[in-house]
Structures are given as structure tokens and as C-alpha cells.
């Protein structure tokens, strides 16, 4: 636990973490792209691709389940996902291509 910090400092912490626990959808995406295991402390997610293809596991708010899954992930016992398709940092290039091809 720490006081609020800036985004870049936060991302440095996330990138170097062995495990992240969060209820934030954005952090679920960031841990997936960084390959850092993530436990989502909610019953659902608006970013299911982080579960199906990433390193994210939804554990809800049950303390026992959170601790058990946390230990498993720290031991390396989790599904090692892959970066989802199209998460390649080239969205702007694809958008420009579509706009240039669009005929009014």
C-alpha cells in the first residue's frame, strides 16, 4: 500500500511486480500487456479478453480465494496468457488507413 503516485511511477511498479491485485479494468489491461499476473477483486470484468487471453483471473471478494490464488500465482501456477490480437500499438495506423480508404 502506498499514497497515490503518478502514472509513470505506477507503471514502473506494475511492470516490476510479481503479482497485481486490483478492481480496475484499466490495470487489468496494463498487466496483460506487461505479462504480469493479475487478480481482479470483483465478480466480473468489462475486459474479458484479459481473462481469456491474458494473465488475469477474477477472484471476487472472498478473502480465502484471494489469498489462495495469490499464493498460486506467486508460485508461478497460473495460465500464462498471450497478448490479445491487435494489441500491437498500431491502432492509429489502422485508423488512418481506414480513413484514407473511406470515400464520401
DODONU-961088 format. One record per residue: x, y, z of N, C-alpha, C, O in turn; residue in one letter. Coordinates in steps of 0.02 Angstrom, whole numbers, plus 50000, padded with zeros to 5 digits. Example, Ala and Ser with C-alpha at 12.3 -4.5 7.8 and 13.67 -1.06 7.14 Angstrom:
! DODONU-961088
506604971650390506154977550390506604983550390507124983450423a/506424988850354506844994750357506455000250394506705005750402s/
This chain:
! DODONU-961088
500424994150000500005000050000500445006250000500975006450031x/500215011249964500595017549963500125023249948499555022249927x/500365029249959499985035149940499925035449864500315032249829x/499455039249839499395039949766500055042249734500415046349762x/500195039349675500805041149639500625042649566500075041049544x/501085045649531500965047249461500945041049417501165035649437x/500675041949358500565036249312501215032749294501245026549298x/501735036349276502355033149255502675029249313502925023749303x/502665032149373502935028649431502515022349445502785017149463x/501855023049438501405017349449501555011749399501605005949417x/501635013649335501765008549284502435005149295502504999249279x/502925008749322503565005549339503455000249393503744994849390x/503045001949443502894997049495502544990949465502724985249481x/502044992049422501674986549392502134982249350502124976049355x/502554985349309502994981549264503484977249303503714972049277x/503654979149363504134975349403503814971049457504154968049498x/503144970849458502784966949508502784959549491502824957649433x/502744955349542502654948249531501914946549527501734941349500x/501484950949554500764949949556500434956649570500684960549610x/499884957949535499484963949548498784961749567498484957449535x/498504964949618497814963849638497454970449627497684975649649x/496884970249593496534976449575495794975349567495554969749561x/495434980949567494734980849545494654985349484494084986749463x/495204987649456495204992249400495254988649333495704984549323x/494804990249287494834987249220495454989449182495754985449146x/495644995649189496244998049154496864994449175497294992849134x/496924993149239497524989549264497514982349240498044979449229x/496924979349232496894972649204497204972449134497564967749117x/497074977649094497354977949027498114979149031498494975948994x/498324983549074499034985149079499444979049102499994977849076x/499184975349150499554969349172499584964149116500084960649109x/499054963749077499054958949021499594960648971499974956248951x/499634966948951500134968848901500844968248929501314967048891x/500914969048994501574968449025501744961249045502314959949065x/501264956749041501384949749059501444948649134501774943949156x/501124952849173501144952349246500494949149270499954951449251x/500524943949311499914940749336499484945749374499734949949411x/498824945049364498354949749395497774945949426497494941349395x/497584947949485496984945449518496484951149520496634956449547x/495904950049491495384955149492494904953749549494594948449552x/494864958549595494484957749656493774960349645493534964949680x/493434957349597492744958849579492434952449555492774947349545x/491784952549545491434946549521491404946149445491204941049417x/491594951549410491564951649337492074956649310492414960149348x/492114956949245492554961849214492254964149148491924960349113x/492354970449133492154973049068492704971949016492644974148959x/493234968649037493784967048992493924959448993494454957349016x/493454955448969493514948148972494114945448934494354939948949x/494364949048884494934946648846495544945948891495994941948877x/495574949848945496144949248991496124942649029496634940249053x/495534939749034495464933149066495574927549015495934922849028x/495254928148957495284922748908495974922248874496184916748855x/496314927848867496964927648832497534930648872498114930048853x/497384933848927497894937248965498084933549028498004927449034x/498344937249075498584934349137498124935949196498334935449254x/497514937749182497054940049233496584934349256496344930349215x/496464934049321495994929349349495504933149394495714937249435x/494864931949385494364935149427494254930849489494074925049484x/494364933849548494294930049610493744932649655493614929649708x/493424938049636492894940649679493174943949741493724946649741x/492784943649795492984946949857493064942149915493144944249973x/493054935649901493144930649954493874930549975494314928949936x/494004932350039494694932950063495084926550054495664926650035x/494774920850069495124914450064495334913149992495904911049979x/494884914349945495034913249874495584917949850496014916049811x/495554924249872496064929149853496754926849876497234926849838x/496804924849939497454922649967497694916349931498274915949912x/497244911449921497444905249888497694906549817498224904049797x/497304910449778497514911849709498144916149708498574915149665x/498204920749755498814924849759499424920549769499934921549735x/499394915849816499964911449827500114907149765500694906249748x/499594904649733499704900649673500054904649618500524902249587x/499824910749608500134914949557500854916649574501284916649530x/500984918149637501664919749658502134913749648502734914549637x/501854907649652502254901549640502304900049566502644895249547x/501974904049524502004902849452501474898249425501494896249367x/500984896649467500444892149447499844896049422499354897049459x/499884898349361499324901849330499384901049255499914899349229x/498834902349220498844901949148499234907849121499054913649131x/499774906349087500174911649057499874913348989499934909448941x/499554918948986499194920948927499634923848873500254923648877x/499304926448824499664929748770499354936648761498794937948784x/499714940948729499444947548715498894946748663499014943648610x/498304949348676497744948548629497894951348559498304955948551x/497564948448511497634950648442497474958148437497014960548469x/497854961548398497784968648384498024973148441497964979248437x/498294970248495498584974348548499324975548532499764974148573x/499454978048474500144978648449500384985848447500924987248421x/499984990548472500184997548472500105000948404500355006448394x/499754997748358499695000448291498975002448274498795002748215x/498565003748324497875005648312497825012048271497415012448225x/498245016948286498205023248248498365022148174498055025348131x/498835017748159498995016248089498395013148054498245014747997x/498045008548089497455005348059496895010448049496535010147999x/496815014948096496295020148090496435024648030495985026147991x/497055026948024497245031347968497125027747902496875030747855x/497295021347898497195017647837496455017447818496275018447760x/496015016147866495305015947853495055022847831494665023347784x/495285028047864495065034847846495295036647775494925039847737x/495905034747757496155036347691495785032447636495715034847580x/495545026447653495195022347605494445024247600494105022247553x/494195028047648493495029747650493335034747594493695039647584x/492815033447560492595037847505491915040747524491445037047537x/491875047247525491245050747542490755050447486490195053147492x/
